[in-house]
Amino acid sequence: MRPPRLQPTLRLRLTLVYGAVFMLAGLTLLGVTYLLFNQQLTQSFESRFASEPGRTKNLFFVKDGVVLHGQAAVEWLRQQELELRSAAVTSLLTQGAIALVVVGGSAVGLGWVVAGRVLAPLHRVTDTARRIAAEPMAERGLHERIGLEGPEDEVKTLADTFDIMVERLDHSFDGQRRFVANASHELRTPLTLNRALVELAMHRRTASADVKELGESLLEINARHERLISGLLLLARSEQEIADRSPVDLADVAAHVVRQTAGDAAEAKLTVYEVTAQAPTTGDALLLERLVHNLVENGIRYNVDDGTGWVRVVSRTVSEGRVEVEVSNTGPEVPPYDIPLLFKPFHRLGAERVVTARSAGLGLSIVRSVALAHRGDVRARPREGGGLVVTASLPRARH
């Protein structure tokens, strides 16, 4: 695997462009200065040899006691001109280059600072988007806003547009949760009424065997719908952040759930192993009980039916900051690629997708939502030999 290529940041690219432009402008200025200086120097020396029309300029010098005149004086003067020109040009270019490097370095440093100040609002946009994306469930971070202040420029327009988008998403998720909760609540009444009417018809003295058989089927379907509605209500509730927290020991919750489901396990001819150790956390006790109950219920429901099956419930503290509850079981082989789908609503294993199925397909979805609402997470893996190992990890309570 090839290592990832390091890409220069926008701040670095802006600094390099700013420095390159400054150095190019400095070199151009130095070149123009050299040309003007050379031209002025040439004109100054040429004026020494020029004479007025109709007159002849005679030059003579005394050098080391020797008198130079005529062409010899001109040659000596030109030699002095070349030496002076060379020294002046060397001094100009050397000192100009040193000054250009010093000032260019200062300009690059200043460009780095200026680029950082200019890009600071973009960093706020990026940091806000990163915090929203880092939330266990993205909609929980949609209450954040950038709230950028300053002149109405392109960056502020971008930040304001981002805030508007996040606000609309926040309203959309809130409306969706309210709709699910309200619709589920409203559906409870007719389902309860249906159950009462069916039971009334079944218990009449004149009810025939066919009516009673039909009533039992309708009650089973009605019970499944009631479980579905209850699951939707619980799912909508668990997708909200837990504000009112109380101390909860997952060991106590696991022991309580094992006792609650003992009848179902016995009916399914399963052995339940309970290995509990203290696992203190904080949160909503009822939701955490539902989390463990759904895990154990799934372990019982999706298992073998030959009397050799088992379910193992473990609670433990894994580090200073995390506690876990783990439920493993025997059962059918689960392909690894199918595990992520198990946490999606209304997804069931195998062929249990008929309308009369006992499962509403919300068990692990509720487990995931409850865990995320408590700032935790859930992971699952296939158990060697069949079945699943599902682990819910939660923050440990601070003493």
Protein Blocks (a to p, Z undefined) as FASTA:
>chain_A
ZZddddddfklmmmmmmmmmmmmmmmmmmmmmmmmmmmmmmmmmmmmmpccehiacdddd
deehiacehjllmmmmmmmmmmmmmmmmmmmmmmmmmmmmmmmmmmmmmmmmmmmmmmmm
mmmmmmmmmmmmmpmblklmmmpcfkiacdddfklmmmmmmmmmmmmmmmmmmmmmmmmm
mmmmmmmmmmmmmmmmmmmmmmpmklcfklmmmmmmmmmmmmmmmmmmmmmmmmmmmmpc
cfbdcdddfklmmmmmmmmmmmmmmmnopacdddddddddeddfklmmmmmmmmmmmmmm
mccfehpaccddddddfbfkbccdddddedddddfklmmmmmpghiaehjllbfkbmbgo
lmmmmmmmmmmmnopacdddddehiacddddddddddZZ
